[in-house]
């Protein structure tokens, strides 16, 4: 069923143990990156709908995620006061 704007659900990616607080997508649309209150970042394969990897390193909830314009790096920020470049 389509939404009023014409979008249709393509996939649901499940795996975080707490709420998702930020998402980003790579420029080539092949991966989705999600950050969560569970202190993890997950990288998802869009075409095959699976979790490729989990990044750990923050001590509190992640509240922001961004990809660098070149698509080679991921930046995350969290309530622990740190910004991390992956």
C-alpha positions in Angstrom: 0.0 0.0 0.0 1.4 3.4 -1.0 1.4 6.4 1.3 -0.3 9.7 0.2 3.0 10.9 -1.2 3.4 7.8 -3.4 6.0 6.0 -1.3 5.8 2.2 -0.7 7.6 0.3 2.1 10.6 -1.4 0.5 12.1 -3.1 3.6 12.3 -3.0 7.4 15.8 -3.5 8.9 15.7 -4.8 12.4 18.6 -5.3 14.8 19.0 -2.4 17.3 18.0 -3.1 20.9 16.9 0.5 21.5 15.5 3.4 19.5 17.1 4.5 16.3 18.2 8.1 16.6 19.8 8.8 13.2 20.2 7.3 9.7 22.3 8.0 6.7 22.5 6.4 3.2 25.6 6.1 1.1 25.8 8.1 -2.1 25.5 5.0 -4.2 22.4 4.0 -2.2 23.9 0.5 -1.5 24.1 0.9 2.3 22.1 2.5 5.1 23.8 3.4 8.3 21.8 3.7 11.6 22.8 5.0 15.0 20.9 4.1 18.1 20.4 4.6 21.8 21.9 1.1 22.2 25.3 2.8 21.6 25.9 1.0 18.3 26.1 2.0 14.6 24.8 -0.6 12.2 25.7 -0.8 8.5 23.0 -2.4 6.4 23.1 -3.8 2.8 20.1 -2.3 1.1 19.9 -4.7 -1.9 20.1 -7.9 0.2 18.5 -6.5 3.4 21.0 -7.6 6.0 23.3 -6.2 8.6 26.8 -6.1 7.3 28.5 -4.9 10.5 28.1 -3.3 13.9 30.4 -0.5 15.1 30.9 0.0 18.8 32.9 2.7 20.5 30.5 5.2 22.1 29.6 4.9 25.8 26.2 6.5 25.5 23.4 6.9 23.0 24.4 7.9 19.5 22.4 11.0 18.4 23.9 11.9 15.0 25.2 10.1 12.0 26.6 11.6 8.7 28.6 10.4 5.7 31.4 12.5 4.4 30.7 13.8 0.9 33.3 11.5 -0.6 31.5 8.5 1.0 34.6 7.1 2.5 34.0 8.1 6.1 31.2 8.0 8.6 30.9 10.5 11.4 29.0 9.9 14.6 28.2 12.0 17.7 26.8 10.8 21.0 25.7 11.9 24.4 29.2 11.0 25.8 30.4 14.2 24.2 32.5 12.6 21.5 32.5 12.8 17.8 34.0 9.8 16.1 35.3 9.4 12.6 35.1 5.9 11.2 
